[in-house]
Amino acid sequence: MSTVKKRSTWQVIRKLANDIHLWLGLASGLIVIAVCFSGTVYVFNTELTERAAPHLYTVKAEPGSTLIPVDSLLQIVQQANPEASITAITVPAAKDKSYRFAVKKTNDKNSRNVTQFVNPYTGTILGNSNEKNGTKEFMGTMFSLHRWLLLDKIEQPIFKNMTNRELGSMITGWATIIFTLGCITGLIIWFPQKVKYWRQGLKIKWKANWKRVNHDLHNTLAFYALLFLLLMGLTGPQWSFDWYRTGLQKTLGTYQPKAKEQDKKPAKDKVTDSSFTTLHINEYIAAAGKALPYKGDYSISLPEQPVKQVNISKYKTGFFAPAAADKLTIDAVNNSVTKKDIFKDKPFNERVAGSIKAIHVGNVYGMFTKIIYFIACLIATTLPITGTLIWLNKLKTKRRQQRNRVITPLPLAPENLEGDR
C-alpha cells in the first residue's frame, strides 16, 4: 500500500504563492505590458524632448559674449507678453542652455503656464512650449498610455458616473497594485525548496533549451530588478487613488489634513509700500549662491503681486545629481536669506515623502538611476510575456503526460486463469 508524502509548510506556502502569482499575472498581463512599456520610454522624456527641439533648449555663446542680467530678460519677456504675468524663472547652470520663463494670462484663471525660452546672451525669445513636434507628441501619447491607457483620447464618456481619465487611472492603479503583489509572490516562488540550490536563481543557462532559457529570463531578471519594480509599484497608485495616497502619507508620517476654506489664513507678506515695484532677480540669485555654494539650476517662483519674500529652489547638476532641491526664502527688500530648507537635513521619512515622484520615475540620482530604471522597467515589460509562456509550457506538458499515461491492467485471480483454460 503506497503512502502519500505530506507536504511541508514551505511547500504549501510556495504552492499558494505560485497560484496567486499565476492568476494575478494572467489577469493583469496586457495592462502591465502597456504601462511598463510606456514607462520604459518615458524615463528619458526630458532628454528626448530637448533633443527633438534643440533650437528651444540649446544656445551658443559667441566669443566675448556675456550673459544679460535676468532682470533685463524679465522685462523683455514681459514686454512681449503685456497681457500675461511671469510666474517662474529657470536659470540653468550650463552655459549652453536657454533660460525659461513661465508665463500665464492675467485675466484667465483657467489658463495654463506657457514656457518662453530665451537666449541669455542676445535676449531673443526662441519660442514657447506650445510648439509641436513628433517626439513631443509621441511622448505625450506614452504618458497617456501610462496613466490612462489612452482612454482620455476618447471624447465620449464610457461610463456616465466617471470621466474616461478616471476610468483609465483606476484600471492602471489596480493593475499596478496587482503587479506589486505579483512581485512579492514571485519572490516567494524564487526561493528554492532546498536552500543549497539558491544560486540557480541567479544565473541564466543560455545553453539549455528555449523553455529553460525563458524560465530563467523570467525568474532571474525579475529577481535582479525586484527592488526597483517594488519602488515603482508601491509609489504608482498614489496618482490613481486618494485613499492610497492618504495611506502612504500616514505610513510615512507626513499626512496633513486639507485645510478648510474658512481656515485658510490670508497672506500677510504683501508689500503695501508703493515704492516697492521691482523685483531684483539678479540680487536674489547672488544671495542664493552664497547660501548654497554649489553648481546648480535655479528656479525662482514669482508672486502675482509684490511681496516681502521670494522663494528660490536650487537643483544640483551632474550624472549623480539628486532630484530634490534645496529651498530658500529671501527677503525681497534687503535680499537676505530668511529661511533655509536643506533637503539632506530633513528626517528620513520627509525625504522619502518629498521624493515620491522621483522614486517612481527614476530620477532620484539623475542619469545614474534613470539608466537603472530604464533597464528594470524594460524587464518588467517582458515579465507577463515570459510568465505566460512558462504557464503554457507547463499546461502543454501536463496534458501530454495525461495522454501518455499507461494504465497497467490488474492481474487476473488464479481461479479466473483456470477457468479460461
Phi, psi and omega in degrees: 000124183279149179247140178273124182288127181287136180287145176284166180299320180295321178296321178295318179296316180295322178296316178296315179297322179296317179295316179297316180301317182296308187286327174295319179294318179293326183287329187245004189306307184296320180292319179297320177300313181296315182293316182288321179297312179296324177294323178300314180293319187286349177305321182255035180302311183298313182295317181291321179295316179292323179293329181283340181227065183296335181291341178268322190261337187245137177232162180240125179272115178289153179305130179085356181282150180234159180286135175283138179305143183299325178302319180291320177296324178300318179293323179297313180294321180295321178293327179283344180228069186295336183259020181225163177243149179266120186261338181200155179227134174248122180245104183284154178284328181292138183282348182255019180248147177283157174273150183238133179239119178276120185243137180223138179298133186290318187265011181237105182292335183270358182286150179256159178296137173244127182275126174260127180263129187233137174284115185287351180265332183244342183080008181283132174280116188279337182152190180222172186287353178280351178295137183257148171208165185302317182295317181296318179293322178296317179293327175295322177293320178296321178294319178297320178295320182291320185269320189230010180057030179068008180293337178291345178282345180274123184288314182282132179295136180286319176239144185288332186270004178205155176282164179294328176295317179296321178295311180297320179295322179294318180296311180294327179295313179292324178297323179292320177297316177298319179299319179296317176297324177297323177295319181291314178294326177297324178295321178297317180293326183299321181293125183287163179293327177248125187301328185294346181260014186296332182291339180296336179277004182253359183220158180252126178273088185294336183275354179282178178290168188295332179294317179290321178297316178299318178299315180293323178300318180289313187286311187282311181297322178297322179296315181293329182266359191304313183302315183286327177294322178293320178298317178296313185292324182284333182267334186299313186296349181293340177273354179255327186229129177296320181296326179290316180298317178297317178297321179294318179295320179293323177298321180277352180075025182241012184288134175226122179301146179292135180287138177289156184302321182284344180272348182290127181272140178293149180295137182249006185256014178288143181277128178261347179286118183292345180285342180270099184235348187238135173270133182257080187299319182301319181289327177294317180296320178297318178294321178293324179296325178288322181285328180235081187279066174215163181286130181187169178271139178259142172232114184252121177270123182258133179284159177291328178235155178302131179230171181278345184232142178235136181260132179232132175248143179232128182248129176292152180242158180130173184297324181253020186293131178289153181283334183288150182250153167269137186240143179232147170247123185243134176291119186287348182270311182249007175062030179259148179282119182261341182207136176244135177232085184273122188299316185291343180272354180286158173299156185303316183295325178287327177294320178294313181299324179282355182241017184303312180297316179298322178295322183287317185270346171097012179255036179302316177232056172064214184297331181302307181283335176297318179296317179297315180294324178301314180294315181297319181290327176295319176298317180300326179295327182276341187300315178298330181287307180294325178294320178295321178296321176299315180296316180295320178296318178294320179296318180294318179296319180296318179293323179294320179295323179292323179290323185270002181293128181260121179268111182282126181291146178289142179293144180288150177291152182304321183294328178290326179295319180293325180295327181292331179292000000 
